[in-house]
Amino acid sequence: MKLLIIEDENSLAESIVDYLGKEGFTSEIALNYDEALFKINLYQYDCIIVDIMLPGGSGLELVEVLKKKHSQTGIIIISAKDALDDKIRGLDIGADDYLTKPFHLPELNARIKSIIRRKSFEGEQEIVIENLKILLPAREVYVKSNLLDLTKKEFDLLIFFVRNKNRVLTKEAIAENLLGDHADMLDSFNFIYTHVKNLRKKIIDAGGKDHIKTIYATGYKFITE
């Protein structure tokens, strides 16, 4: 799951990234309005945490940009204690939730997970595809009651496939989902092949069906009947 932290206080942004990284999220930082606008126009995110007060513009304007794009990205606005009117406006124009500074990182984590579950799978706690079962809150995957020992990247890859089932996913899109900004620095996409191969093997070895089809010179497609 990929997040964008739009926050001009660098120390706070870094602490959020560090904490959420331990919770299994890949996070990027934008320190001002222009940088944030560039990123949301270029990349797709599962959730964006945006401070209302930013150098160069308002976080609320970024919310409006996302909504005009009909983006399904979850949005949490961050505001000061005395910014009630801004919080109300933020929710009115499409933000999903808000937090008042200072806030506890576990609470932010819980709200992000709640929004992503609601946005990605319409509140589903469990996804079943034939004999493959995914428990979203626990980040567990079962094949015929066998718990798979997946790495974080393998689980994220599977979720990305499932969210985009029966669609061709390019290697670039997969790399961006797994690595965020760092995907731009890759010399090759060999690491994707390795993750796909390992994920496919673990599912098949547990008795599951191979849903992942390789699309020559393009990427992969997760096929369901």
N, C-alpha and C positions, 0 to 999 in steps of 0.2 A: 504494500500500500504506500502510495507516494503523497507527501504533504508539502505545502508551501507555507513557510512562516514569514509573514510580512510584518516586520517589527524593526523600528529604527534603533532600539536599544540593543546593541550587539550582544552584550553579556546575557540579557534575558533570552534573546533568540538562540544563542548557543546553548544555554541551559535547557531550553525546550527541546532542541535537536538532540542533545545528549540523552535526555530522559526518554524521549519517544523512540530513540534508536534502540534502547534496551527493551522497549515494548514491541519491537518488530517493525517499526516504521522507517521508511526512507524519507528524509526531510531535506528540503532546500530552504535557503534564506534569501529574502529580498529586503534590503535596508531602507529603500525609499520608493516613492510612487513610480518613478520611471522604470526602475529595475523590476518592480512587481508587474507592471503593465506588460513589459517585454516578455516576462516568463509566462504569464497567463495566456498571452496570445500565441506563444510558441509551444507550450507543453500542456499536457493533461494531468490533473491532480485529483486524488480521491477526496481531499479536504484541504481547505485553505483557512489559516488562522490569520486574521488581518486586524492590525491596530487602526483605529479610526484616524488618529493624528499621525501624519507621515510627512517627511520632508518632500516637498514638490507637489503635494496634492492630498486628497482625502481618501481614506480607506473605503468610505461609502461610495465614492465614484468607481472604485474597483469592483465593488459588489454589483453596481449597475452595469458595468461592462460585462461581467460574467453572465448576468441574467439576460442581457441582450443577445448573447451568444447561445442562449438556451442551454447553458452548461448544466450538467447534473452534479457538478462539484459541490460537496458540502462546504458551508461557510460558517465560521465562528468569528464574530467580531469581538475585539478587545477594546475596552474603554475605561476612562477614568471614572472615579466615583460620582463626579458631578456632571456626567454627560448623559443624563437620562433621555433627553430629547433625541440625541444622536443614536442611542440604543434602540429607541422606539422606531426611528426612521429606518435604521438598518434592518430591523425585522420586517418592517412594512415593505421594503424594496426587495426582500428575498433572502436575507441571512437566516440560517437555521437556528442559531443560538448565539448567546453572548456571555462573556465573562468580564467581571470588573476587576481591575488591578487593585491590590495584588491578589493573585489567585494561586491555588495549590496545583502543582503539576499532575498529581493523580486525578484531580477533578477534570482537568483539561483532557487527559488521556481517556477518561471514561466517556466524556461528551463526544470526543472524536470517534471513538468506537461505536457509540450509539448512532451517530449520524451516518457513518459509513455503512453499518448494517442496514439502516433504513433506506439509504440511497441506492446501495448496490444490489440488494436482494429483497427490497420491500419488507424489511423487518424479519426476514427469515433467520432462524437460528441454525437450521440444518438444510443442507442441499443433498439430494439423492439423485444420482445418475446411474441407472442400472444397479450394479453391485458396489458402486463407489459412493461413500457417504462422507460428507464434509461437515464437521461441527465448527461453525464460524467463531463463536465466542472462545472456545477452547483451543482453536487452531489445530484441530486434530482431523486426520483423514483415515478412514477405514475402508478396507476391501474385504468383503465377506467376513466381517467382524474382526479382521486382522488390522491392528493399528500400525500404520506406516511410520517409519522413522525418517521423516522428511526434515531437511534443513530449512532455515527461514526462506532462502531464495527459492527452494523447490516448492514450498507451500505458496509463496507469493506468485510464482509462475503458474501453478495450478489454478489459483483463484483468478488470475488474469485470463487464462484460457477459458475458464467456466463463464466468467462475465461476458466473454466475447465468443461464446460457442457458435460453431458453424460459420465463423468469419475468418478470413485469411489475416493473420497478424504478421507484419513484416518483422525482420530481425531488428530493425531500428526501433520499432514501437516496443518490442519486448525489452530491448536494452534500456530504453528510456524509462519504462515502468520499473525495472529492477534497480537501476543505478541513478536515475535522475540526471542532473547536470553532467555527472561524470561520464555518461555515455558518449558525450561529444569528444572525449579524449581517447576513445578506444581505437586501436590500430586494426582490430578484427573482432568478429563476433563469435569466435571459437568458444568462449565461455558459455554462450547460449546453447550451443550444441551439447556441451558437457552437461548442463543442467537438464536439458530436455531428455538426453539419453538416460541420466540417472533417475529422473522422475518416471519415465516410461518403464524402465527396468523394475523399479520398486513396485509399481502398480501391477505389472504383468507377473512378477514373481509371487505376488500375494494372491494371484488368481483372477485379477481384474482384466478388463478389456482394454486394448490399446486404442484410445480415442484420438491420439495425436498423429496427424498426418503431415508429413513433410511436403511442403510446396516448393518445388525445385526453383532455386535461385531467388526465392522470395522470403519464405519464412515457414510458418506452421499454421495448422488449422485443427481446432478441437471439435471433432465430429460427434454429434449425438443423433440418435434415431428419433 
